[in-house]
């Protein structure tokens, strides 16, 4: 991997996957595909067949290649990469911060402190909201971190998800908030089962939302 720009704390491999902070892979796409194939060979827990694979919002191209390979591995009947999109930070600043909840759960002193810290964190994210850059204890005060692209009507969403086996994929699960919101949005349409798969993830004490009839 090559580093361009200033160094930051964290995992350079993760940053390279997302093309963030100046990190990038000094390898070819074929090398990445080999890595993904090896990863998939270890995924014995995956169902043999899913009705649809849905991609989490991302600005990295790795998910596109990941989806192509995994759709062959699990014999997916349909793949959708434009159902979700990242939410712009300006929307979060205007509508996504739950000020009432902050006020209800905290003293006046803490309330003002939380207001400032959340606001500054969101401003520093750039154009799009990134849950991995928000203090985990403040995520409960943020709504709408994942947006729908509005390319599909409710009836089309029902047709895609109701009573279907759904696999949600993401390249890197940092805080788990984004993929959790994607799963919750899909669950509204009563799928038969929703599973999640990622290339990389941290360990989480709590399970992600999961539905199975």
VENJO-V868784 format. One record per helix or strand. SS is the DSSP state (2 for helix, 1 for strand). FROM is the first residue (numbers start at 1). TO is the last residue. If there is no record, write none. Layout:
# VENJO-V868784
ss: (SS,SS)
from: (FROM,FROM)
to: (TO,TO)
This chain:
# VENJO-V868784
ss: (1,2,1,2,1,2,1,1,1,2,1,2,2,1,2,2,1,1,2,1,2,1,1)
from: (2,12,23,29,52,62,79,84,88,89,97,99,108,128,131,136,142,146,154,165,177,193,212)
to: (3,18,24,41,55,73,80,86,88,96,97,105,123,128,133,141,142,148,161,173,187,201,212)
